[in-house]
Amino acid sequence: MRILLQFPEGLKQKALEHAKELEKAGNEVFISASPTFGACDLALDEMRNIKADKLIHFGHAEFHRVDANVEYVPYFIDAPLTLLPGSLDHLKDFKVISILTTIQHIHQLDKVIRFYEEKGKRVVIGKPYGFAKHRGQILGCDIGSAASVDNEVDAHVYFGGGMFHPLGALLNTKKPFFVIEPFADKIERIDSFRETYRKRSNGKKVRALSSKNFGILVSTKNGQHNINFAKIIKQKVEQQGLNAEILVANTFDFTSLNNMMEFDAFVNTACPRISIDDIERTRAPLLGASELMEVLKMKGELKAANVNPDF
């Protein structure tokens, strides 16, 4: 069998090991050297070009079904639970909590739940919206396990590494939010980031008020392709007498985007995190779809009031 292997950055050091194992079993093996941002970013073009019989994607669970032979191999990591007792001081004022984690630690979720329940907490575990596959699991683009129970809990607790995953959940909830990073030996309350990102969003919208030419970003990645949504956005922009064009790429190079000097603002329809995490990489405002709708509404109100937004 001809097999293509794909690894996220943190697992690329395992590529040779897995390739050799599969070759010993009689397979012809290729390794994708492209970056991947998750199961939404499968190496399907490489797979077709080399006529591979199967793509093995490591590190993530299935995102959604694709018309190809793809095997998903999640990586589970046993994180130390030694920070859990120390977290009780941070959570002393919160009776009902939700627990959130990533696919790497989902197998430890029951242990974490049991610890807090034995300490007198009531634990509520939410369900993802559709892309994530497990209760309590969050992705950068699927924060349903947090948002679905926000009204039922006093606080959210994320157990796992880094800020990428909890940030998305934080920005879509209102309750106190704690991050337990077992490998960094750190417990942190991150509510203040909500105000930071609210101000950044408002800044983008103000800058975009004078925009006349909008570039709408469409990704060709399997889990990020939203061409029909982009067409709707284009129509909304043009209905206000403004210009809009759809910009297509697999992975957006911000240097290339910045060279498109005619565009006053960009609108993201690809990974929703682009318009949160990458806003400082573009010379023009990089808006999410909801931010664009607010800008268009404000532009309409200013026009009706005969106010020039070019301040």
C-alpha positions as CSV (number, residue, x, y, z in Angstrom):
1,M,0.0,0.0,0.0
2,R,1.2,3.5,-0.8
3,I,0.8,5.6,2.4
4,L,1.2,9.3,3.1
5,L,1.9,10.3,6.7
6,Q,1.0,13.7,8.1
7,F,2.1,15.2,11.4
8,P,1.5,18.5,13.2
9,E,4.6,20.4,14.2
10,G,4.9,19.0,17.6
11,L,5.0,15.4,16.3
12,K,7.1,15.8,13.2
13,Q,10.1,14.4,15.1
14,K,8.2,11.0,15.1
15,A,7.8,10.9,11.3
16,L,10.9,8.7,10.6
17,E,10.0,6.3,13.3
18,H,6.5,5.7,12.0
19,A,7.6,5.6,8.3
20,K,10.2,2.9,9.1
21,E,7.6,0.8,10.9
22,L,5.2,0.9,8.0
23,E,7.9,0.2,5.5
24,K,8.9,-2.9,7.4
25,A,5.3,-4.1,7.0
26,G,5.7,-3.8,3.2
27,N,4.2,-0.4,2.5
28,E,5.5,2.4,0.3
29,V,5.7,5.4,2.6
30,F,5.8,9.2,1.9
31,I,5.8,12.0,4.5
32,S,4.1,15.3,4.1
33,A,6.5,18.2,4.9
34,S,3.8,20.8,4.8
35,P,2.6,22.5,8.0
36,T,-0.7,21.4,9.3
37,F,-3.0,23.3,11.6
38,G,-5.2,20.4,12.6
39,A,-7.6,17.8,11.3
40,C,-9.2,20.6,9.3
41,D,-6.0,20.7,7.3
42,L,-5.4,17.3,5.7
43,A,-2.7,16.8,3.1
44,L,-5.3,15.8,0.4
45,D,-3.6,17.5,-2.5
46,E,-0.3,15.7,-1.7
47,M,-2.2,12.5,-1.3
48,R,-3.9,12.8,-4.7
49,N,-0.7,13.9,-6.5
50,I,1.3,10.9,-5.3
51,K,-1.7,8.6,-5.8
52,A,-1.5,7.4,-2.2
53,D,-4.0,4.7,-1.1
54,K,-4.2,6.1,2.4
55,L,-3.4,9.2,4.4
56,I,-2.6,8.7,8.0
57,H,-3.0,11.9,10.0
58,F,-1.4,11.9,13.4
59,G,-2.2,14.0,16.5
60,H,-5.9,14.8,16.0
61,A,-9.3,13.1,16.1
62,E,-11.6,13.1,13.0
63,F,-12.8,16.6,12.2
64,H,-15.4,15.8,9.6
65,R,-15.7,13.2,6.9
66,V,-13.9,13.7,3.6
67,D,-14.0,11.8,0.3
68,A,-10.7,10.0,0.8
69,N,-9.2,7.1,2.8
70,V,-8.0,8.9,5.9
71,E,-6.9,7.2,9.1
72,Y,-6.7,9.5,12.2
73,V,-4.2,8.6,15.0
74,P,-4.7,10.8,18.0
75,Y,-1.8,11.1,20.4
76,F,-2.7,10.8,24.1
77,I,-0.4,12.3,26.7
78,D,-0.6,11.6,30.4
79,A,-0.3,15.0,32.1
80,P,0.6,15.1,35.8
81,L,-2.4,15.8,38.0
82,T,-0.3,17.3,40.8
83,L,-1.7,20.9,40.3
84,L,-5.3,19.9,41.0
85,P,-5.0,20.2,44.8
86,G,-3.5,23.7,44.4
87,S,-6.3,24.7,42.1
88,L,-8.8,24.4,45.0
89,D,-7.7,27.7,46.5
90,H,-8.4,29.4,43.2
91,L,-11.8,27.8,42.9
92,K,-13.0,28.1,46.5
93,D,-15.8,30.6,45.6
94,F,-17.2,28.5,42.8
95,K,-19.4,25.5,43.5
96,V,-20.3,24.4,40.0
97,I,-17.6,24.1,37.4
98,S,-17.1,22.8,33.9
99,I,-13.9,21.0,32.9
100,L,-12.4,21.4,29.5
101,T,-9.4,19.8,27.7
102,T,-8.0,18.8,24.4
103,I,-7.9,15.4,22.6
104,Q,-4.4,14.8,24.1
105,H,-5.8,14.6,27.6
106,I,-9.4,13.6,27.0
107,H,-8.6,10.1,28.4
108,Q,-7.8,11.8,31.8
109,L,-11.0,13.8,31.9
110,D,-12.8,11.3,34.2
111,K,-9.9,11.4,36.7
112,V,-10.1,15.2,36.8
113,I,-13.9,15.1,37.3
114,R,-13.6,12.6,40.1
115,F,-11.0,14.7,41.9
116,Y,-13.2,17.8,42.0
117,E,-16.4,15.9,42.8
118,E,-14.6,14.2,45.8
119,K,-13.7,17.7,47.0
120,G,-17.3,18.8,46.9
121,K,-17.6,20.5,43.5
122,R,-20.4,19.8,41.1
123,V,-19.0,19.2,37.7
124,V,-20.9,19.9,34.5
125,I,-19.4,18.6,31.2
126,G,-20.6,20.3,28.0
127,K,-20.9,18.9,24.5
128,P,-19.0,20.2,21.5
129,Y,-20.9,21.8,18.6
130,G,-19.9,19.3,16.0
131,F,-16.2,19.4,15.0
132,A,-14.9,18.0,18.3
133,K,-15.9,14.5,19.0
134,H,-15.8,14.1,22.8
135,R,-17.7,15.8,25.7
136,G,-15.5,18.3,27.4
137,Q,-13.2,18.5,24.4
138,I,-12.5,21.9,22.8
139,L,-10.8,22.9,19.6
140,G,-9.7,26.3,18.5
141,C,-12.9,26.5,16.4
142,D,-15.3,24.3,18.5
143,I,-15.8,25.7,22.0
144,G,-19.3,24.2,22.4
145,S,-18.2,22.2,25.5
146,A,-17.7,25.5,27.3
147,A,-20.4,27.7,25.7
148,S,-23.1,25.1,26.0
149,V,-22.9,25.1,29.8
150,D,-21.9,28.7,30.4
151,N,-25.3,29.5,32.0
152,E,-25.1,26.4,34.2
153,V,-21.8,26.9,35.9
154,D,-20.0,29.3,38.2
155,A,-16.6,28.9,36.4
156,H,-14.7,27.1,33.7
157,V,-11.5,25.1,34.2
158,Y,-9.3,24.2,31.3
159,F,-6.7,21.4,31.9
160,G,-4.0,21.3,29.2
161,G,-1.1,23.0,27.6
162,G,-0.9,26.5,26.1
163,M,-3.4,29.3,25.6
164,F,-4.6,28.6,22.0
165,H,-7.5,26.3,23.0
166,P,-8.8,28.0,26.1
167,L,-8.6,31.5,24.5
168,G,-11.3,30.6,22.0
169,A,-13.6,29.2,24.7
170,L,-12.9,32.3,26.9
171,L,-14.0,34.7,24.2
172,N,-17.3,32.9,23.8
173,T,-18.2,32.6,27.5
174,K,-18.9,35.0,30.3
175,K,-18.0,33.1,33.5
176,P,-14.7,33.2,35.4
177,F,-12.1,31.1,33.4
178,F,-9.1,29.2,34.9
179,V,-6.3,27.5,33.0
180,I,-4.3,24.7,34.6
181,E,-1.1,24.0,32.6
182,P,0.3,20.8,34.0
183,F,3.5,20.8,32.1
184,A,4.2,24.5,32.8
185,D,3.3,24.0,36.5
186,K,1.0,27.0,36.3
187,I,-2.6,27.9,37.4
188,E,-4.0,31.2,36.0
189,R,-7.2,33.0,35.8
190,I,-7.5,34.6,32.4
191,D,-10.8,36.6,32.5
192,S,-8.9,39.9,31.8
193,F,-8.2,38.7,28.2
194,R,-11.8,39.2,27.3
195,E,-11.5,42.9,27.7
196,T,-8.2,42.9,25.9
197,Y,-9.7,41.2,22.8
198,R,-12.9,43.3,23.0
199,K,-10.7,46.4,22.7
200,R,-8.8,44.9,19.8
201,S,-12.0,44.0,18.0
202,N,-13.4,47.6,18.5
203,G,-10.1,49.0,17.2
204,K,-10.4,46.9,14.0
205,K,-13.9,47.9,13.4
206,V,-13.1,51.6,13.8
207,R,-10.2,51.3,11.4
208,A,-12.5,49.5,8.9
209,L,-15.2,52.2,8.9
210,S,-13.4,54.2,6.2
211,S,-12.7,51.0,4.1
212,K,-14.1,50.9,0.5
213,N,-12.4,47.8,-0.9
214,F,-12.7,44.5,1.0
215,G,-10.7,41.3,0.4
216,I,-12.6,38.2,1.5
217,L,-10.3,35.3,2.5
218,V,-11.3,31.8,1.4
219,S,-9.2,28.8,2.3
220,T,-9.0,25.6,0.2
221,K,-8.2,23.5,3.3
222,N,-10.7,20.6,3.7
223,G,-12.2,21.9,7.0
224,Q,-12.0,25.6,6.3
225,H,-13.5,26.0,2.9
226,N,-16.5,28.4,3.0
227,I,-16.9,29.6,-0.6
228,N,-20.7,30.0,-0.4
229,F,-20.4,32.0,2.8
230,A,-17.8,34.2,1.2
231,K,-20.2,34.9,-1.8
232,I,-22.9,36.0,0.7
233,I,-20.4,38.3,2.4
234,K,-19.3,39.7,-1.0
235,Q,-22.9,40.5,-1.8
236,K,-23.5,42.2,1.6
237,V,-20.5,44.4,1.0
238,E,-21.5,45.3,-2.6
239,Q,-25.1,46.1,-1.5
240,Q,-23.6,49.1,0.3
241,G,-21.9,50.4,-2.8
242,L,-18.5,49.1,-1.7
243,N,-16.1,46.8,-3.5
244,A,-15.3,43.2,-2.6
245,E,-13.3,40.4,-4.1
246,I,-12.7,36.8,-2.9
247,L,-9.0,35.9,-2.3
248,V,-8.3,32.2,-2.4
249,A,-5.3,30.3,-0.9
250,N,-4.5,27.1,0.9
251,T,-2.4,28.8,3.6
252,F,-2.5,32.6,3.7
253,D,0.8,34.3,3.4
254,F,0.4,37.7,5.1
255,T,3.3,39.2,3.2
256,S,1.4,38.5,0.0
257,L,-1.8,39.8,1.4
258,N,-0.1,43.0,2.5
259,N,1.2,43.5,-1.1
260,M,-2.5,43.8,-2.2
261,M,-2.4,47.5,-1.5
262,E,-5.8,48.2,-3.1
263,F,-7.7,46.4,-0.3
264,D,-8.5,48.6,2.7
265,A,-9.7,45.6,4.9
266,F,-9.7,41.8,4.9
267,V,-12.6,39.6,5.9
268,N,-11.8,36.0,7.2
269,T,-14.0,33.0,6.3
270,A,-11.3,30.4,6.9
271,C,-10.2,29.3,10.4
272,P,-12.0,31.7,12.8
273,R,-8.8,32.0,14.8
274,I,-7.1,33.9,12.0
275,S,-9.1,37.1,12.7
276,I,-8.3,36.7,16.4
277,D,-4.7,35.6,16.5
278,D,-3.2,37.1,13.3
279,I,-4.6,40.7,13.3
280,E,-1.2,42.2,13.8
281,R,0.2,40.5,10.7
282,T,-1.8,42.5,8.2
283,R,-1.4,46.2,7.4
284,A,-5.2,46.6,7.1
285,P,-8.0,45.5,9.5
286,L,-8.6,41.7,9.5
287,L,-12.2,41.2,10.4
288,G,-14.3,38.2,11.3
289,A,-17.7,37.9,9.6
290,S,-19.6,39.2,12.6
291,E,-17.2,42.2,12.9
292,L,-17.8,43.0,9.2
293,M,-21.6,43.0,9.8
294,E,-21.2,45.5,12.6
295,V,-18.9,47.6,10.4
296,L,-21.5,47.6,7.6
297,K,-24.3,48.5,10.0
298,M,-22.3,51.4,11.4
299,K,-21.4,52.6,7.9
300,G,-25.0,52.5,7.0
301,E,-26.0,54.5,10.0
302,L,-23.3,57.1,9.3
303,K,-24.4,57.4,5.7
304,A,-28.0,57.9,6.8
305,A,-26.8,60.6,9.2
306,N,-24.7,62.2,6.4
307,V,-21.5,61.7,8.4
308,N,-18.3,61.1,6.6
309,P,-16.5,58.0,8.1
310,D,-13.1,59.1,6.7
311,F,-12.0,60.7,9.9
